[in-house]
Amino acid sequence: MATIEIKVPDIGDFDEVSVIELLVKAGDTVRAEQSLLTVESDKASMEIPSSHAGVVKELKVALGDKVKQGSLVLLLEVADEASTSNQAVAPVNQAQAAITSVASEAAAPVSASNQPVAQEEPVQAATPSVASGTVEVRVPDIGDFKDVTVIEVMVKVGDSIKLEQSLITVESDKASMEIPSSAAGVVQELKVKLGDTVNIGDLLLIVQGTAPAAGLSVGQATAPTPTPASVSDQTSEQKQAPALVSPGQVAATSVATQVPVTAAAAMPAHNPTSAPLGLPHASPSVRKFARELGVPLVEVKGTGLKGRITDADVQAFTRSVMSGAVQTTAIAAQQAAKPVAAAANDGAGLGLIPWPKVDFAKFGPIERKEMSRIKKISGANLLRNAIMIPAVTNHDDADITDLEAFRVSTNKENEKSGVKVTMLAFLIKACVAALKKFPDFNSSLDGDAVVYKQYYHIGFAADTPNGLMVPVIKDADKKGIFQISQEMSELAKKARDGKLSPAEMTGASFTISSLGGIGGRYFTPIINAPEVAILGVCRSTIEPIWDGKAFQPRLMLPLSLTWDHRVIDGAAAARFNVYLGQILGDFRRVLL
């Protein structure tokens, strides 16, 4: 047995993420790609897998620690063969030395008698017992993400890749990350393209090279043994200028193809003059930075690893253009295409007149700020929902005088518990009762069919510094008022801190949008597709209500129910609102 270090791999543009869960302990046996710990950034959580199989000798992180790419996670005891193959530097140097010997001997006249000796022995020394073959590379465990979109493809067919090299960049609603390779070798076939959605276990590409269990780098790919005939076929130009050959290239080509061995030899360099493969080779943060400056990344030459574009490259390109040292046709083409692109997004596609273009600066001082990512995503969803759903809103009032008195007395009696019951908790419970009586409101459209849900997950809109977010109370029908209140408080705090996981914001069957703490009377909330209804509530007020003999002061809660007319008709919506008001007026009805 030997001990190796397991470190945090490339997890995208995340720096100093917190360890929120340890999935293994000292003495545990782990397999390759098994999750070791869970980390969480401001926007997402993900699990860190093991790159090798073995027994955990010592943990190097604890709950609450901050880690980043390259941080030591744990010490792992593995078999000697695996640990030897994991030390990439020495085998690569040995392979390079052996191939150098082959190349230097090829430069001199070779007789038929000594050809086998000069060629076969060094190559065999360079590739000791290395398993090779066709390997499928799949999406590893990337945490609570489902149907994430491929926004960048970093390799192409024919590329040589190494273990843990980034292959694609995926993006969810809240975060983006790079997916590393679990094998080394030459890319034979890509199984994904830009715009595809992938999940854990989906096939990304097929590699001809080393299997992941062996823990080999690309520098240790198996080299074919050349025959005497292949040596005699070398050209005179190759004999006159012998050079080193990258072991990764030996696996893909013959020994006669000779190039200098450098750190980038096994990795294709970015060539700005060639047709780009998908998006430019840059991280999501660099692409965002370039968009903010209006820089066309396709014309920026990267100086990072594998020709990767960095922030400094974008800044240098911007300075060159501003000084007139660089003339770029892409910027002019972009500017010429702006009216066309704008027309596609300003309603022209719907047959509407173009959106007005105004130079606001000529009227006075202005300040321009980019919308936050959350607002951009939610804005696009709201626009789609507002246009595609034939929505109607019913307004009504509910008498919550007795319910509010009960809520206040309940909080006084349970001050020591630390859980404060809010009116929204009662609303959630009342909505569950109404959804059970009117199941159309707890459904979704699926083509020409209506899907009726047998669960009651209630979302509630939360106003945060980053924009509107909708945490979800799962199985609200199985929880009491105190449990719902406590869970709401915890989810609202996570939302304000930007720590909600995707699982905590998905799966809602009905949503409540409450403006009770702010004010207002009525409003028209937009349905959160694929739901078919949403309830809006505003601040309650004391109003004089006629009881048949006199006006009585009653606390009235405004209700605004928006519903999808494709599934629900006006009579059902009116009955839903009336029934909901009856429950809020006498909460004992939830027991019926």
Salt bridges, closest charged atoms under 4 A:
GLU5 OE1 - LYS7 NZ 3.71
ASP28 OD1 - LYS25 NZ 3.33
GLU58 OE2 - LYS60 NZ 3.13
GLU136 OE1 - ARG138 NH2 2.67
GLU152 OE2 - HIS281 ND1 3.92
GLU152 OE1 - ARG287 NH2 3.60
ASP159 OD1 - LYS156 NZ 3.35
GLU171 OE2 - ARG373 NH2 3.43
GLU178 OE2 - ARG308 NH2 2.26
GLU189 OE2 - LYS191 NZ 2.76
ASP196 OD1 - LYS193 NZ 3.24
GLU367 OE2 - LYS369 NZ 3.87
GLU370 OE1 - LYS376 NZ 3.60
ASP397 OD1 - ARG521 NH2 3.99
ASP399 OD2 - ARG554 NE 2.86
ASP402 OD2 - ARG554 NH2 3.92
GLU404 OE2 - ARG407 NH2 2.80
ASP475 OD1 - HIS457 ND1 3.86
GLU487 OE1 - LYS479 NZ 2.70
ASP497 OD2 - LYS493 NZ 2.91
GLU504 OE2 - LYS494 NZ 2.85
GLU543 OE2 - ARG521 NH2 2.72
ASP564 OD2 - ARG566 NH2 2.75
ASP586 OD1 - ARG588 NE 2.88
